[in-house]
Amino acid sequence: MEDIRFCPEHGFYRGETCKCGRKGELILDKERVEKLGRFISGILRHFPDKFGLEMDENGWVDFDELVRVVKRKYRWANRWLIKAIVYSDWKGRYELKDNRIRARYGHSVDVKLTDYPIAEEDVLYYGTGEEEAQRLLEIGIKPVNQAYVHLSTTIEKSEEVARLRTDEPIILEIDAKKAREDGIRIIKANEFIALAKEIPPKYIKGVIKL
Ligand SMILES: [Zn+2]
């Protein structure tokens, strides 16, 4: 986890120096980034009900309501600091629009995400380990503890995901074009992540060992 700083020209960023070389003002140290980020993503992905937040079918909650809930837990937090978390997040975890906020991916709550664009990639990737790969080739890719399967738009990203769990990543190549033609809904969460309810085994068209 990194500090969040503010550059007068480029806004919030994570790390020591901005892309322009300036060292901006410290907004949140890494401990607070961790705490606040974990809490916000927890609410938006897993437990909005626990804090009485109303979430619509596309995962949106009212931003004022979220700020209220967050402030109750962390007295030092405020609207501006929550925006700092959102706007500096290079993984594209959040979306803040029209005074509503949502997580872009990672939900365990049942969200429909009807307003997401359809993924246009012909091939998508899923990073995993050797043993798991064998199993997925038989049964297909299904979400575990999540509402959606998370696919990567590049081999590099799928490798990053796989390396969190294994030293010997296996990348499964998904024929997204064929799946789409057959009516499987694959949606785009952000530049690097596409989501599907399930990928049946017949759409796994290749296995890459790294
Ligand atoms: Zn800058």
Residues whose N, C-alpha, C, O or C-beta is under 5 A from the ligand:
A	BS01	ZN	C7 E9 H10 C18 K19 C20 R22
